[in-house]
Structure formats: C-alpha cells, structure tokens
Amino acid sequence: GDDKLIEAVLSRRLVPDANQTLRAMRAFLLMLLAPAAALPEFPASWGKPPQMMTMDYVPLAGGYGHGSGSLSRWIYQNIQADRAAGKVQYPPAFGEAPKMQTRDLRPLPFGYGQGSGTMASWLKKQAKEIYNENPDEFDGMEKMLNKQVGHARRFEVIE
C-alpha cells in the first residue's frame, strides 16, 4: 500500500505538473470574473448595475439570463419602477417588441406584469434564444423578489 503511494508520488502520477495547475487556476479565475465582464446590456435610464454582487447564481428578472441575486433584485426594482411610470422597457438585446398584438390580457413572464399573449410569447422566445432563460425558472425567484421589493418599499423615506 504505502510503497505504491510513494512510487506514484515519486513518478509524479499524483502530483500535477505546474502547467496543469496554472491552467486550472486560470480557468477558475476566468469563471469568477466572467459574470462581471459579461453583464447584459440594460436600458440606459436604469443607470449602472450594482458593483457589489452576491456570490449566488439565480435566474435574472426581465429574462436577462442568470447571474447574482443582487443583480436580479436591481433589474426587478427597475422593471417595477418602469411599470409604475407606465413605460416598461425590455432587454435591448431582444430588439423591438411586436407592434401587432392580440387583445387578450395575461401575466407576462420575468416580472413584466400584464400584457398580450403575443407579448408573453415574444418575451419567452427572446429570453430563451438570447439568454437561455426559461420563465419557469424565474417563477420562484419572482415570488422572493416581490417580497424583498415590497418589504424595502415600506422603509423608504418619503420627502
């Protein structure tokens, strides 16, 4: 037993070479840095996303893909502010929203409120094709964000 282990270590079968270690470290660092470098484009009126983000990985509000919970909360808050102002903005990468829409009213995915079936289908299709996000993934997250955003509003200072 011990002789085989010593032989394996001495023959370097159990000790990775320096290049292999460096490649692994580089891959790990790229994985850590990639979310910060690969943020999707947001509507300009929202300003800059938060610089400090949680180290989790969740479905993002708005159909923007996946990222940190703090980024999802920031997106959700902006969507809700847009809704309250009567001017909802969709991800710029989605392109222009359909002009011709059905006259039905249904829940829209990703926290956008209510809208036509045409709009719901368009949002689902664009989120899947561009950011590989499915609205079913976001459903649980939306309930949590709704509680967080509602809780935060109760403590806002009104001037």
C-alpha positions in Angstrom: 0.0 0.0 0.0 2.5 2.7 1.2 5.2 1.6 -1.3 2.8 2.1 -4.2 1.7 5.5 -3.0 5.3 6.6 -2.6 6.1 5.2 -6.0 3.1 7.1 -7.5 4.2 10.4 -5.9 7.8 10.0 -7.0 6.8 9.2 -10.5 4.5 12.3 -10.4 1.3 10.5 -11.2 -0.4 12.1 -8.2 1.3 15.5 -8.3 0.0 17.7 -11.2 2.7 19.5 -13.2 3.0 23.3 -12.9 1.3 23.9 -16.3 -1.7 21.8 -15.3 -2.0 23.7 -12.1 -1.7 27.1 -13.8 -4.4 26.1 -16.4 -6.7 25.1 -13.6 -6.1 28.3 -11.7 -6.7 30.4 -14.8 -9.9 28.6 -15.6 -11.1 29.1 -12.1 -10.3 32.9 -12.2 -12.0 33.3 -15.5 -15.1 31.6 -14.1 -15.1 34.1 -11.2 -14.5 37.1 -13.4 -16.8 36.1 -16.3 -20.1 37.2 -14.7 -18.8 40.7 -14.1 -17.4 41.1 -17.6 -20.3 39.5 -19.3 -23.2 41.6 -18.0 -26.1 42.0 -20.5 -27.0 45.5 -21.8 -29.7 47.2 -19.7 -31.8 50.2 -20.6 -29.7 53.3 -20.2 -32.3 55.0 -17.9 -31.6 52.4 -15.3 -28.1 53.6 -14.7 -25.3 51.3 -13.7 -25.9 47.9 -12.1 -24.7 47.3 -8.6 -20.9 46.9 -8.2 -21.2 44.6 -5.2 -23.0 41.4 -6.0 -23.9 38.3 -4.0 -22.0 35.1 -4.9 -25.0 33.1 -5.9 -26.4 32.1 -9.3 -30.1 32.6 -10.0 -32.4 33.3 -12.9 -32.4 37.0 -13.5 -35.6 39.2 -13.7 -36.5 40.5 -17.1 -35.4 37.4 -19.0 -31.7 38.6 -18.8 -30.4 35.1 -18.2 -28.6 34.1 -15.0 -26.4 35.9 -12.5 -26.3 37.1 -8.9 -29.4 37.6 -6.7 -28.4 41.2 -6.1 -28.4 41.8 -9.9 -31.8 40.2 -10.3 -33.2 42.4 -7.5 -31.8 45.5 -9.1 -33.3 44.5 -12.5 -36.6 43.7 -10.8 -36.7 47.0 -9.0 -36.1 48.9 -12.3 -38.8 46.9 -14.1 -41.3 47.7 -11.3 -40.4 51.4 -11.4 -40.9 51.4 -15.1 -44.3 49.7 -14.7 -45.3 52.3 -12.1 -44.3 55.0 -14.6 -46.3 53.4 -17.3 -43.2 52.8 -19.5 -41.9 49.2 -19.4 -38.5 48.6 -21.1 -37.4 45.2 -22.3 -33.8 44.0 -22.7 -32.2 45.9 -25.6 -30.8 42.6 -27.0 -34.4 41.5 -27.6 -34.9 44.1 -30.3 -38.2 45.9 -31.0 -41.3 44.5 -29.3 -44.1 43.2 -31.7 -46.3 46.0 -32.9 -49.2 43.8 -33.8 -50.6 42.1 -30.6 -53.6 40.1 -29.6 -56.1 41.9 -27.3 -56.0 39.4 -24.5 -54.6 40.2 -21.1 -52.4 37.7 -19.3 -49.5 37.6 -16.9 -46.2 38.3 -18.7 -43.1 36.4 -17.7 -40.0 37.7 -15.9 -41.7 40.3 -13.7 -43.2 42.5 -16.5 -46.8 42.5 -15.2 -49.7 42.0 -17.6 -49.8 42.1 -21.4 -51.0 40.4 -24.5 -50.4 36.7 -25.4 -48.3 38.0 -28.3 -46.0 39.8 -25.9 -45.8 36.9 -23.5 -44.8 34.6 -26.4 -42.2 37.1 -27.7 -40.6 37.5 -24.2 -40.4 33.8 -23.7 -38.9 33.2 -27.2 -36.3 36.1 -26.9 -35.2 35.1 -23.4 -34.7 31.5 -24.4 -32.8 32.4 -27.7 -30.7 35.2 -26.4 -30.0 34.5 -22.7 -31.1 30.8 -22.4 -33.6 31.6 -19.7 -36.9 29.9 -19.2 -39.8 31.7 -17.4 -40.5 28.6 -15.3 -37.0 29.0 -13.7 -37.9 32.6 -12.7 -41.3 31.9 -11.2 -39.9 31.0 -7.7 -37.4 33.9 -7.9 -40.2 36.4 -8.7 -42.1 35.5 -5.5 -39.0 36.1 -3.4 -38.2 39.4 -5.2 -41.7 40.6 -4.8 -41.4 40.1 -1.0 -38.0 41.8 -0.9 -39.0 44.7 -3.0 -42.3 45.1 -1.2 -40.5 44.9 2.2 -37.9 47.5 1.1 -40.7 50.0 0.0 -42.2 50.0 3.4 -39.0 51.5 4.8 -38.3 54.1 2.1 -38.0 57.7 3.2 -40.7 59.8 1.6 -39.8 63.5 1.2 
